[in-house]
């Protein structure tokens, strides 16, 4: 039994070389898999260098972003104005008071970017805060560039633009040029978004109508404190140009013409019973001229474009055409005093009739209105 349990000498001699060969093969395999010491250190060094280089680049970009945010914050809070070097030198106030339908028919272009949008919203927010602080109101107005409440933004922007018209100190007022441009672009952009999303409600319509009435009134007179005074002619043209730019949107432009024609009728009635030697007579004369000119600008620039737009409000069109014809009758009574009024108004009516004759959709109006327009 003992002899069977112990291996023989010949078997043990054969296993020794086999074990030795296996051990050498394992050792050789481990040596091949292990990289040389200098290669491993080089790879680690390169990896660390790339890692720190990437971190340095990220920190640099973060510092640049923080500097840009700081500059924007300082621009919005320092006197709440643009610096003199950032004055508005773009296309916005070109052709001031001139009839040029070709350049204005395209409306506002795409130069209204996110930076200007943020700066304008910040300016409106600061204005609203001061107003609410003076009124003792504790309600907070939430305005941000990502705010989904376009109606609230629109109303605040309209109030800001109307109040801005009280600050015109000279025709070359850089502050007015900068902020009025941004306000007009923002209002038009907000209205387009509201209409594209199907959120055009009675409240939005009321805001637009209020904007038209207030700016037409500002174009003729302005209020400082409790005293009314006549804007100088150059400032009147600036407000007129704002209305002209806002009129690129049919819902605004048609209401501006309606408000202007209604005011023409009112002024014509007042002039009929006013002594020509009164001091206010020349002011009313200037207001009549600039109102008729505004109507001509809007009709010439946009009526053909409005008629081709989806959702063109034909009822509103009939309303302001009727109002224009009524204003002409009022001015006709003043023909013995000044025949220029009726000549200017006839030119506007002739332009409307010409465009109506070119567009078949506009010829479906009330037959009575068409007859009065073409007679």
C-alpha positions as CSV (number, residue, x, y, z in Angstrom):
1,X,0.0,0.0,0.0
2,X,2.8,2.5,0.8
3,X,4.5,1.7,-2.4
4,X,1.3,2.7,-4.4
5,X,0.9,6.1,-2.7
6,X,4.4,7.4,-3.4
7,X,5.2,8.4,-7.0
8,X,8.0,6.6,-8.7
9,X,11.3,8.3,-9.3
10,X,10.9,8.3,-13.1
11,X,7.5,10.1,-12.9
12,X,8.9,12.8,-10.5
13,X,11.8,13.4,-12.9
14,X,9.5,14.0,-15.8
15,X,7.3,16.5,-13.9
16,X,10.2,18.8,-12.9
17,X,11.0,20.1,-16.4
18,X,7.3,20.6,-17.1
19,X,6.8,22.7,-14.0
20,X,9.9,24.7,-14.8
21,X,8.7,25.4,-18.4
22,X,5.3,26.5,-17.1
23,X,6.9,28.9,-14.6
24,X,9.1,30.4,-17.2
25,X,6.2,30.9,-19.6
26,X,4.2,32.7,-16.9
27,X,7.1,34.9,-16.0
28,X,7.8,35.8,-19.6
29,X,4.1,36.7,-20.1
30,X,4.0,39.0,-17.1
31,X,7.2,40.8,-18.3
32,X,5.7,41.3,-21.8
33,X,2.4,42.8,-20.4
34,X,4.2,45.2,-18.1
35,X,5.1,48.5,-19.9
36,X,8.6,49.9,-19.5
37,X,9.0,52.3,-16.5
38,X,9.8,55.4,-18.7
39,X,6.7,54.8,-21.0
40,X,4.3,54.7,-18.1
41,X,5.6,57.9,-16.6
42,X,5.4,59.7,-20.0
43,X,1.8,58.7,-20.5
44,X,0.8,59.9,-17.0
45,X,2.6,63.2,-17.5
46,X,0.8,63.8,-20.8
47,X,-2.5,63.0,-19.3
48,X,-2.0,65.4,-16.4
49,X,-0.9,68.1,-18.8
50,X,-4.0,67.8,-20.9
51,X,-6.2,67.7,-17.8
52,X,-4.8,70.9,-16.4
53,X,-4.8,72.6,-19.8
54,X,-8.5,71.8,-20.2
55,X,-9.3,73.1,-16.7
56,X,-7.4,76.3,-17.5
57,X,-9.3,76.8,-20.7
58,X,-12.7,76.3,-18.8
59,X,-11.7,78.8,-16.1
60,X,-10.7,81.4,-18.8
61,X,-14.0,81.0,-20.6
62,X,-15.8,81.3,-17.2
63,X,-14.0,84.6,-16.4
64,X,-14.8,86.0,-19.9
65,X,-18.5,85.2,-19.3
66,X,-18.5,86.8,-15.9
67,X,-16.8,89.9,-17.3
68,X,-19.5,90.2,-20.0
69,X,-22.3,89.8,-17.4
70,X,-20.6,92.5,-15.3
71,X,-20.5,94.9,-18.2
72,X,-24.2,94.3,-19.1
73,X,-25.1,94.9,-15.4
74,X,-23.1,98.1,-15.3
75,X,-24.7,99.3,-18.6
76,X,-28.2,98.8,-17.2
77,X,-27.6,100.4,-13.8
78,X,-25.1,103.3,-14.6
79,X,-27.5,106.2,-15.1
80,X,-29.8,103.6,-16.7
81,X,-28.6,105.0,-20.1
82,X,-26.4,104.0,-22.9
83,X,-23.0,105.7,-23.1
84,X,-22.5,108.4,-25.7
85,X,-20.4,106.0,-27.8
86,X,-23.4,103.6,-28.0
87,X,-25.8,106.0,-29.6
88,X,-28.3,104.7,-32.1
89,X,-26.7,105.1,-35.5
90,X,-28.7,102.5,-37.4
91,X,-31.5,102.8,-40.0
92,X,-34.3,103.5,-37.6
93,X,-34.6,107.2,-37.9
94,X,-33.8,107.5,-41.5
95,X,-36.3,109.2,-43.8
96,X,-37.7,111.2,-40.9
97,X,-40.8,113.0,-42.2
98,X,-40.2,111.9,-45.8
99,X,-42.5,109.8,-48.0
100,X,-40.5,106.7,-49.0
101,X,-42.6,103.5,-49.2
102,X,-39.9,101.3,-50.7
103,X,-37.6,101.3,-47.7
104,X,-40.3,101.1,-45.0
105,X,-42.5,98.4,-46.5
106,X,-40.3,95.6,-45.2
107,X,-40.9,96.6,-41.6
108,X,-38.4,95.9,-38.9
109,X,-35.4,93.7,-39.7
110,X,-33.6,91.1,-37.6
111,X,-31.1,93.4,-35.9
112,X,-33.0,93.2,-32.7
113,X,-30.9,90.6,-30.8
114,X,-30.9,89.0,-27.4
115,X,-28.5,91.5,-25.8
116,X,-30.7,94.5,-26.7
117,X,-33.7,92.6,-25.5
118,X,-32.2,91.9,-22.1
119,X,-31.0,95.5,-21.7
120,X,-34.5,96.8,-22.7
121,X,-36.3,94.5,-20.3
122,X,-33.9,95.6,-17.5
123,X,-34.6,99.2,-18.3
124,X,-38.4,98.7,-18.2
125,X,-38.1,96.7,-15.0
126,X,-36.2,99.5,-13.3
127,X,-38.8,102.1,-14.5
128,X,-41.7,100.0,-13.2
129,X,-39.9,99.5,-9.9
130,X,-39.6,103.3,-9.4
131,X,-43.2,103.9,-10.4
132,X,-44.5,101.3,-8.0
133,X,-42.3,102.5,-5.2
134,X,-43.7,106.1,-5.7
135,X,-47.2,104.7,-5.8
136,X,-46.6,102.6,-2.7
137,X,-47.5,99.4,-4.5
138,X,-46.0,96.1,-3.2
139,X,-46.9,94.0,-6.2
140,X,-43.9,92.9,-8.0
141,X,-43.7,93.0,-11.8
142,X,-42.0,89.9,-13.2
143,X,-40.2,90.6,-16.4
144,X,-37.4,88.4,-17.8
145,X,-36.3,87.4,-21.2
146,X,-37.8,83.9,-20.7
147,X,-41.1,85.1,-19.3
148,X,-44.0,83.4,-21.0
149,X,-46.4,86.3,-20.0
150,X,-46.0,88.3,-23.2
151,X,-49.1,90.4,-22.5
152,X,-47.6,91.7,-19.3
153,X,-44.3,92.6,-21.1
154,X,-46.2,94.2,-23.9
155,X,-48.2,96.5,-21.5
156,X,-45.1,97.5,-19.6
157,X,-43.3,98.3,-22.8
158,X,-46.2,100.4,-24.2
159,X,-46.3,102.4,-20.9
160,X,-42.5,102.8,-21.1
161,X,-42.5,104.1,-24.7
162,X,-45.4,106.6,-24.1
163,X,-43.6,108.0,-21.0
164,X,-40.4,108.1,-23.0
165,X,-42.0,110.6,-25.4
166,X,-42.2,113.1,-22.5
167,X,-38.4,113.1,-22.2
168,X,-37.5,114.5,-25.7
169,X,-35.3,117.4,-24.9
170,X,-34.0,117.9,-28.4
171,X,-34.2,116.3,-31.8
172,X,-30.7,114.8,-31.3
173,X,-31.5,113.2,-27.9
174,X,-29.3,110.1,-27.8
175,X,-31.2,108.6,-24.9
176,X,-34.6,108.9,-26.7
177,X,-33.1,107.5,-29.9
178,X,-31.6,104.4,-28.2
179,X,-34.5,103.4,-26.0
180,X,-37.4,104.3,-28.4
181,X,-35.8,102.1,-31.1
182,X,-35.6,99.2,-28.7
183,X,-39.1,99.8,-27.4
184,X,-40.6,99.7,-30.9
185,X,-38.8,96.6,-31.9
186,X,-39.7,94.9,-28.7
187,X,-43.4,95.8,-29.0
188,X,-43.6,94.5,-32.6
189,X,-41.8,91.3,-31.7
190,X,-44.1,90.7,-28.7
191,X,-47.2,91.2,-30.9
192,X,-45.9,88.8,-33.5
193,X,-45.3,86.2,-30.9
194,X,-48.7,86.7,-29.3
195,X,-50.5,86.4,-32.7
196,X,-48.4,83.4,-33.8
197,X,-49.3,81.6,-30.6
198,X,-53.0,82.4,-31.0
199,X,-53.1,84.6,-27.8
200,X,-54.6,87.7,-29.4
201,X,-57.3,88.5,-26.8
202,X,-59.5,91.5,-26.1
203,X,-57.0,92.6,-23.5
204,X,-54.2,92.7,-26.1
205,X,-56.4,94.6,-28.5
206,X,-57.1,97.1,-25.7
207,X,-53.4,97.6,-25.1
208,X,-52.8,98.2,-28.8
209,X,-55.7,100.7,-29.0
210,X,-54.5,102.5,-26.0
211,X,-51.0,102.7,-27.5
212,X,-52.4,104.3,-30.7
213,X,-54.5,106.9,-28.9
214,X,-51.8,107.9,-26.5
215,X,-49.1,108.3,-29.0
216,X,-51.3,110.2,-31.5
217,X,-52.1,112.6,-28.6
218,X,-48.4,112.8,-27.7
219,X,-47.6,113.7,-31.3
220,X,-49.8,116.8,-31.1
221,X,-49.2,117.8,-27.5
222,X,-47.1,116.6,-24.5
223,X,-47.5,116.9,-20.8
224,X,-44.8,118.0,-18.4
225,X,-46.0,118.2,-14.8
226,X,-49.5,119.6,-14.9
227,X,-48.9,122.0,-17.8
228,X,-49.6,121.2,-21.4
229,X,-47.2,122.6,-24.0
230,X,-46.7,122.2,-27.7
231,X,-43.9,119.9,-28.9
232,X,-41.5,121.5,-31.2
233,X,-41.8,120.5,-34.9
234,X,-38.7,118.2,-34.8
235,X,-39.9,116.3,-31.8
236,X,-43.4,115.9,-33.4
237,X,-41.7,114.2,-36.4
238,X,-39.9,111.8,-34.0
239,X,-43.1,110.7,-32.4
240,X,-44.7,110.5,-35.9
241,X,-41.9,108.3,-37.0
242,X,-42.4,106.0,-34.0
243,X,-46.1,105.6,-35.1
244,X,-45.0,105.0,-38.6
245,X,-42.6,102.2,-37.6
246,X,-45.2,100.6,-35.3
247,X,-47.7,100.7,-38.1
248,X,-45.9,97.9,-39.9
249,X,-48.2,95.6,-37.9
250,X,-51.7,95.9,-39.3
251,X,-53.4,95.7,-35.9
252,X,-51.4,98.8,-34.8
253,X,-51.3,100.7,-38.1
254,X,-55.1,100.6,-38.7
255,X,-55.8,101.8,-35.2
256,X,-53.3,104.6,-35.6
257,X,-55.1,105.8,-38.8
258,X,-58.4,105.6,-37.0
259,X,-57.1,107.6,-34.0
260,X,-55.5,110.2,-36.3
261,X,-58.7,110.7,-38.5
262,X,-60.9,111.1,-35.4
263,X,-58.5,113.7,-34.0
264,X,-58.6,115.5,-37.4
265,X,-62.4,115.7,-37.2
266,X,-62.1,117.1,-33.6
267,X,-59.5,119.7,-34.6
268,X,-61.5,120.7,-37.7
269,X,-64.6,121.4,-35.5
270,X,-62.5,123.4,-33.0
271,X,-60.9,125.5,-35.7
272,X,-64.3,126.3,-37.2
273,X,-65.2,128.3,-34.1
274,X,-61.8,129.6,-33.2
275,X,-60.5,133.1,-33.8
276,X,-57.6,132.9,-36.3
277,X,-55.7,135.4,-34.2
278,X,-55.8,133.1,-31.2
279,X,-52.3,131.8,-30.1
280,X,-53.6,128.2,-30.3
281,X,-54.6,128.5,-33.9
282,X,-51.1,127.9,-35.3
283,X,-50.6,124.9,-33.0
284,X,-53.8,123.3,-34.3
285,X,-52.8,124.0,-37.8
286,X,-49.5,122.2,-37.2
287,X,-51.3,119.3,-35.6
288,X,-53.7,119.0,-38.5
289,X,-50.9,118.9,-41.0
290,X,-48.8,116.2,-39.2
291,X,-51.9,114.0,-38.6
292,X,-52.8,114.1,-42.3
293,X,-49.2,113.3,-43.2
294,X,-49.1,110.4,-40.8
295,X,-52.2,108.9,-42.4
296,X,-50.6,109.3,-45.8
297,X,-47.4,107.6,-44.7
298,X,-49.2,104.6,-43.3
299,X,-51.5,104.1,-46.3
300,X,-48.5,104.5,-48.7
301,X,-46.2,102.3,-46.8
302,X,-48.4,99.4,-45.6
303,X,-52.0,99.3,-46.9
304,X,-51.0,97.0,-49.9
305,X,-49.0,94.8,-47.5
306,X,-51.8,94.7,-44.9
307,X,-54.4,93.6,-47.5
308,X,-52.3,90.5,-48.3
309,X,-51.8,89.4,-44.7
310,X,-53.8,86.6,-43.2
311,X,-56.4,87.8,-40.7
312,X,-56.6,91.3,-42.2
313,X,-59.3,93.1,-40.2
314,X,-61.7,94.3,-42.9
315,X,-64.2,95.6,-40.3
316,X,-61.5,97.9,-38.9
317,X,-60.5,98.9,-42.4
318,X,-64.1,100.0,-43.1
319,X,-64.2,101.9,-39.8
320,X,-61.1,104.0,-40.5
321,X,-61.9,104.6,-44.1
322,X,-65.3,105.9,-43.0
323,X,-63.6,108.1,-40.4
324,X,-61.2,109.5,-43.1
325,X,-64.2,110.4,-45.3
326,X,-65.9,112.0,-42.3
327,X,-62.8,114.0,-41.5
328,X,-62.7,115.3,-45.1
329,X,-66.2,116.7,-44.7
330,X,-65.1,118.5,-41.5
331,X,-62.1,120.0,-43.3
332,X,-64.3,121.0,-46.2
333,X,-66.0,123.5,-44.0
334,X,-62.6,125.2,-43.4
335,X,-61.9,125.5,-47.1
336,X,-62.6,129.3,-47.0
337,X,-59.9,129.7,-44.4
338,X,-57.3,127.3,-45.7
339,X,-57.7,125.2,-48.8
340,X,-54.6,123.2,-48.1
341,X,-56.4,121.0,-45.6
342,X,-58.8,119.6,-48.2
343,X,-56.1,119.2,-50.8
344,X,-53.9,117.1,-48.5
345,X,-56.9,115.0,-47.4
346,X,-57.9,114.5,-51.0
347,X,-54.5,113.2,-51.7
348,X,-54.8,110.6,-48.9
349,X,-58.2,109.5,-50.1
350,X,-57.0,109.3,-53.7
351,X,-54.2,107.0,-52.6
352,X,-56.6,104.8,-50.7
353,X,-58.9,104.5,-53.7
354,X,-55.9,103.6,-55.9
355,X,-54.8,100.8,-53.7
356,X,-58.4,99.5,-53.2
357,X,-58.8,99.4,-57.0
358,X,-55.7,97.2,-57.2
359,X,-56.7,94.7,-54.6
360,X,-59.8,92.6,-55.2
361,X,-60.2,91.6,-51.6
362,X,-60.6,95.3,-50.6
363,X,-63.3,95.8,-53.2
364,X,-65.7,93.6,-51.1
365,X,-66.4,96.5,-48.7
366,X,-69.7,98.1,-48.0
367,X,-71.0,99.5,-51.3
368,X,-71.8,102.8,-49.7
369,X,-68.2,103.2,-48.5
370,X,-66.8,102.3,-51.9
371,X,-69.2,104.8,-53.6
372,X,-68.0,107.6,-51.3
373,X,-64.4,106.6,-51.8
374,X,-64.5,106.6,-55.6
375,X,-66.8,109.6,-56.1
